[in-house]
Amino acid sequence: MDQLSYKEHPAKTQKHLKWINLLTSNLKRGLLSTYHGCFPKYRKAYLAEFAYRFNRRYWSGQAFDRLLVACIQSKHAPLKEITK
């Protein structure tokens, strides 16, 4: 694959950077408004949750049904196991 210079193709670069900036700003805003901070220990979990929500942002009509199915299919987890 060719490595394109941002100077050679500024329109393509701007198009890609627009989406990268949008994603990072949404992630930062989500962390600040939901968690009021981001502990290094939980960064992978925060990022996974953001990716899950972002990828399903247009499925709002299916959200309850999917949550219900996930709850029915999941195993029982005691509180001690969840809060390890």
N, C-alpha and C positions, 0 to 999 in steps of 0.2 A: 504494500500500500504506500502511496506517495505521502510524504510529509509536506504539507502545504504551509507556507509561511503566511502569517497573518498580514504581512505587508503586501503580499501578492494577491490575496483574496479578502479584502476587508469586508465585503458584503456577507460572505459565508461566515467569517469570524464573528461579525456582529450578530448574525442570526443564532449561532451556537452560544455565544456569551449571554444573549438575552435569556435563554432558557436556564442556563447555569445560574445566572444572577437571580432569576425568579425562584428557582428551587432553594438556593441557599438562604435567600431572604425569608421565604416561607418557613423553612426549617428553624431559623433563628427566632422568628416571631412566634412560632408554635412552642418552642422550648421556653421562651420567656413568659408567654401568657399562660401556658398550661402548668409548667413545673416551677417557674420562678427561679430557675437556675438549672445547671446541668452538671451533675457529679460525674467525674471521670469513670467511676465504677459502672455506671449505667448508660454510658454513651452508646454502646452497641444496641441496647434495648430501645433507647430513644430514637435512634436512627431507623431501626427496624419498624417501629410503630409509625414513624413519619412516612416511610416508604409504603407501608400497608395502606395507610389512609390516603396518601397521594394517588396511588394506583387505583383506588376504589372511589375516588371523589365523585364520579358520575353515576354510581350505583346506589344512590340514596334510597330508592324504592325497594331494593333488595336487602338492605342492611338488617332489618329486623328478622327477616326469614333466615338469612345466613347466620345470624347470631343464635337464633333458636336451634338450628340444626347443629351448630358447633357445640352448644350446651348439651344437647341430647346425646351427641356422639362422644363427648369427652368422659374420661374416667373421673371418679370422685378423688379429690385431692384434699387431704387434711390441711388445716391452717399451718401446722408446723412445717409441712413440706413446701407450702407456698412462700413462707416468710424466711426461708433459709438464708 
